[in-house]
């Protein structure tokens, strides 16, 4: 046996693909290659390419879909409220929970916005936005306390508070309706103005997205949210503040739903008791389609935001392609099912690769 024959197995065993190195020992890759490999393998890129394909097809069928006076504006503006809800929902789902009450919280704060301007004329817009954020955070705190300290499944708690908060909204508003004439022009301009072609509501949503995404990626508290979602029992044994982190996730979700309610009023200029019906399911769908695992522990709010854009764009594009309403809903359902199946497949593949890497080690 030659010296070359003896050394060949060691050489082959030392060769590790970029994907395996990224999974097992990312420090072996250069920073540039690590970033490039992460981006190319990300679920977010896949969802973004689907979004681009939908826009291209719809624009090819009808140029006014994007290249019209309102086409580009609507493309950016329409998903902005759902982006806020999807970001909050994404953080909650990462912790292996769900918040079904965001639609009702949004309705309450939307009506609160109108009542504040009616009863306190001249009230600064910033004060109203702060009041909506505070109310949303308090309602989220109720959800989080019941889930984290009551040890009751989030699905049950938030389904209950969905109806409770909606009932409060119906009792408070009754048949009353907030109209654009009840709101100051300065506030309504939030829903119509743009900066360098980008609507203000979209800028607000992107700033929130960037702040939350940066926190999850860089802060210790953000990484702990992923650890909790991956294995809550192990997180407790490791000494993580599981209850406090889960509570914070629900508070954030409630606060963003509160902000979404105020911005909804600025966007549409009218509020009725039906505001936000069903939007909580759209927020969950956006997060799941965007790559956040429904069982927690993985995904990003960037993906949730892209999922929100994709959902809104599909609902706007399919009618222009001549597709009936039934099939529009079927497409969204297929995307959700496909995202869940893909998540399970990728999780199983990752577990298998980790096991093989340990065996080789």
N, C-alpha and C positions, 0 to 999 in steps of 0.2 A: 504494500500500500504506500503510495507516494505521499510526500509532505503536502502536496496540493489537495489530494483527496481527504486528508485528515482535516484541513482547515476549511474546506468548502461548507460543511454543515454549520460551523460557527458563523461564517459570513452570511449564509442564508438566514439564520435565525436572528442576526442582528439587523436585517432589513425589515423595517416596519413601515407600512403604508402611512400616508399622511392622515388618513381618517382614523386609523388605529392609534397613531401617536396622539392625535387630538383627543381621543377618548381616554386613553390610558395614561399618557405622560405628555401633556401639552407643552411642557417646558422644553422638550426636545426640538420643537419646531421654532423657526425664527418668528419674530413678532409679525412680520409682513405675511408670511405663509400661513401663520395661525389665523390671522384675521381673514385672509382670502378663503381658506378652507372652511372656516366657520360660516362665512356669508354664503358660499356656494352650496353648503349642506343645509342651510337654514330653511325652515318651513316658511318663514316670512317671505323669502325670495320667490318661492313657488306661488304663494298667494298673490304677491305683487304682480307676477307675470300673468296670472289668470285675470287680475284686474285690468292690466294693460290690454289683454286680448279682448275682453268685453268692451272696453272703450273703443278699440280699433274697429271691431265688428260693427258696433252701433254707429260710429262716425262714418264708416264706409257706406252704411245703409242710409244714413241721414246726417249730412255734414253739420246741420244746426245742432246736433246733439252736443258737440264740443265747440265748434267754430261758429258761434253766434254771439249776439250781445249778452245773452244770459246763460249760454251753454257752459262756459268755463266757470262762471260765477256759481252756478247751481251745482256743478261737479264738486267744487270745494266747500260750498256753504251747506248743502243739504245734509251731509254726514256729520257735521260738527257736533251736534247735540248727542248723537248716538256714540260718537268717539268718546266723549266725556263719560257716558254711562259704561261703555265697554272697558275703558281703562280701570274704573273702580271695580267693575265686575271681574275683570281679569285678575286683579290683586286678590280678591276674595277667593276665586276659583283656584289660584295658585296655592292657597292654604288648605285645599281640599274641602271647600265650602261653596255655597252659592247664595246669592242675595236676590230673591224674587220680589222684593218690596220696592225696588228703585223706581218703577213706574208710578207707584202711589206717592212716594216721596217727592218725585218730580212734579206731580199734580198739585200737591199741597203747597210747595214753594212757588209754583207758577201762580197760583191763586193768591198766595201771600204777597207776592210782588205787586199785583194789581191793587189789593186792598191797602197796602202801605202808601202807594202813590195817591189813592183816592182819599184816604183819611188824613194823610200828612202831605199836602201839596208842598212842593219845594224841597222835599227830602232828597239829599244827595244820592246819586245812583250808587256810589260806592257803599253807602250805608245799607241800601236795599240788598245789594249783592252779598254783603257781609251777613245780613240777617238771614238770607236764604241758605248761605253756607252753614251758619250756626244751627238753624233748624234741621237741615239735612244731617249734620253731624250728630245732633242729639238723637234723631230717629235711628241713625245708624248705630249709635251707642246702645240704644235699647236692644237692637238686634244682636249686636256683638256680645253684650252682657248675658243675654239669655242663652246664646250659643256657647260662649266660652266658659261661663260659670254655672250655667244650668245643665250643661252636658246633654242638651237636646239637639238633634240633628238640625242643621241650618235649613234644610229643605222644609221641614215642618214649621220652624219658627218664622222664617221669612214668608212662607205661604200664609201663615196666620196674620202676620203684620201687614201683608199686602192688602188683605180684606179690611183689617182694622183701620189702617191709614186711609184707604179708599172710602171707608164709611165715614171717617171724620171729614174728609173732603166733601162728600155728598151732603152731610149734615150742615157743614159750614157754608158751602156755596149755594146749596139748594138749586133753584132755577136761575140764580144770578149768573151774569156773564160779564167778564171784563172785556171791554172793547178798546180799540186803539185810541179813541177820543178820551179815554180815562187816563192815558199814560203820557208822560212828558215827551216832547220831541227828542230831547237829548238822549233819553233812554232808548227810544225806538231807533235812533241812528246806529246803535250797536248792531242791530240786525240788518242794516242796509249799507253801512259804510265799508270801504275797503282801503287797504294800504298797499300801494304798488300792485294793485290787481288782486290782492288776497283779502277776502272778507275778514272783518275784525273777529267775528265769532270763530272762524277757522284758526286765526292766530291764537286766540285764547285757548282753544282746544289743543293746539300744537304745543303751546307753552306748558300746559298741564301734562301733556303726554311726555314731553322731554324731561320735565322735573321728576315725574314718577318713574319713568324708564331709567333715568340716571341713578335714582335712589336704589331701585331694585338691583341694578347691575354693580354698583360700587359700594353701597353702604352695608355695614354688618347686619343691620336690621332687615334690609332687603334680602340678603342671602339666607337669613334665618327663616324668612317666609317660605322660601323654596324648600328648605330642610324640613319644615313643619309639614308642608304638603307632601313631600316624598315619603315620610314615615313619622306620623305624629307621636307614636309611642317611643320611638328612638329619640326624637327631639326632646321629649320629657326626661328620658333617662340621661341624656347628654347635658341637661340642665338649662335648656333654652326656656325663655319666658313665653311659653306657648300661648297661654291665655291672653297675655297682654298683647302679643303680636296679632292674634286672631281678632281681638277687640279693636285694635288699631286699623286692621284691614276693613272691618265693617264701618268704622267711623269714616274712613276715607271714602268708601263707596257711597255712604249716605251724604257726605259733604259734596261730592261731585254730582250726585243726583240733585241735590239742592241747587247747586250752581246751574245745572242743566235746566231746571225749572225756570229760573230767572231768565236765562238766555232764550228759552222757548218763548216766553212772553215777549221779549224784545224782537225775536225773529218773526213771529206771526201776529203780534199785536192783539190777540184775542185769546181768552181762556174760558173754557167751559168745564163742566164736571167730568167730561170724558177724556180729558188730556192724559196722555201717557198710557192709555189702555193697551196692553200687549207689548209695550216697548221693552219690558224686562226680559221677555223671551228673545227679542232681537239682540239685546245686549249680551245675553248668554250665547246666542248663536254666533255673534261677531267674535267673541272671545275664543270659542271652540274652533270655528273656521280659521281663525287667525293663528292657530297652533298651540293654544293653551290647553294642556291635558285636562279633561273633565275630572280626572281623579287626582289632580293637583301635582305640584312639584316641578313642573316644566312649562316652558312657553314664555312669551314676553308681551308686554303691553303694546309694543310696536306692532306685533302681529295682530293683536286685538283691534288696533286702530285701522290696520289695512283690511281686516275682516269687516269692520263697520263700513268703510268706503266701498268694499265689494258688494255688501248686501244692498246698500242704498243705490249703488250704480246699477246693479242687476235689476232692481225694481223699477228703475227709470229707463233702462235700456231695452228690456224685453218687450214692452209694449211697442216701441219703435221698430222692433224686428218682426212685429205681427204675431207674437206669441201670446196665447190666451192667459187669463188670470190664473186658471188652475195650474198650468204648466209653470208659471212664474213661481208659485208656491212650491211646486214639486222640485224645481231646480234648487231652491233654498234648502229644502229638506234633504235632497241628495248631497248637497255640499256638507251639511251637518253630519250625516251618516258617514260620508267619505272621510271627513276629518277625524271622526272617532275611530273608524277602522284603521286609518293610516297611523294614528297615534298608537294604537295597540300593536300594530305590526312593527313600527319603529322601536317601541319599547322592548318588544321581545327580541328584536335583532340586536339592540344595544346590550341587553342582558347576556345574550349568547356570546357576543364579542368580548365582554368583560370576563366571562367564565373561561373562554379560550385563552385570553391573555394571562389569567391567573395560572392556568394549566401549563402554559409555556414558560412562565416565570419559575 
